[in-house]
Amino acid sequence: MKTLEKINKENIKDLKFTLTDVLDSPEAKKMRAADLHRALILGNLLQNKVQIVFEDKYQKLYEVDTTVWAVGDRFITLKGGMHIPINAIHGIN
């Protein structure tokens, strides 16, 4: 099992990401999209933070505690202007 490393959102800019999706099943991808929408609402309306678990190009797992400000087709934008590719996200709590 991979270890989970906490990361500050400001350090995400130093990571490299793969183009392949970390999730295999269509159901898991659908759940991720719903969770991202919920995180967006929590961030924009209530300024609540969520924990996002994602993977870099080297298959290292990270967790960031942050506010989601925008969800696009391929990327999410976090408070402070940092971006994470949606295909790198394992889950949102």
N, C-alpha and C positions, 0 to 999 in steps of 0.2 A: 504494500500500500504506500502511496506517495505521502510525504509529509507536507503539511500546510504551513506556509510561511506568511505571517502578517506583513503587509507592506503599506507604507503611507502613499496616499494618492499622488503626491508630488513626484514619487519615484517611478511611477508607471511609465513615464515618458522614456525611461532608459531601457525598457523591455522590448523584445522583438516577439512578434506573433506569427503563427503559421496561418496559411490560407484555408486549411482543412478544418472542418467542424469537430469539436471535441465530443459532441453528442451524436449518437448513431440513429436513434429511433425518431420517427416523426412525432410520436406522442411526447417524448422528452423535449423536442424542439418547440412544440406547441405550448407546453407547460412553461418553458423558459420565456417565451414571448409574453405569456400572461403574467408571469412574475415580473418581467421588466416593465410592463404597463402599470402594474400595481406599484412598483418602486418609483416610477415616474410620478404617479399621483401623490404618493407619500412625500416625495421630495419637493414637488412644486406647490402643493396645497398646504402641507403641514410642516415642511422643512425637516422631515424625519430622515434619519440615516438608515441604510440597509447594509448588510454584509454581502459582498459579491465574491464568489469563489471563481477564479479563472485560471487559465493555464497559458504559459508562454511557449515560445517556439521549441524550447528544450524540454517540454512536458513537465515543468516545475509548477506546482500548485501554489497560488497566492490567494490571500483573503484581504480585501480592503473594506474598511468601514467608512461609508461616504454617502453623499446625497446624489441621486440621479437627476440630472437637469433636462436631459433630452434623450429620446430613443429614435434612432434613424433606421434605415434599411440594413445597414451593415455595422454601424457603430453606436455605442452609447456615449453620452457626454456627462462627465461628472462635474460637481462643483469645482471651480478652479480651472475649468477648460481641459481637463485630461480626458482622453478617449480610450475606450476598450472595444476591440472588435467583438461583435455579438457571438461569432462562431467560437470564440475563446472562452466563453462563459459556461461554467458547469452549473451554477445555481445561484439563487438570490434568497437571502433569509431576511 
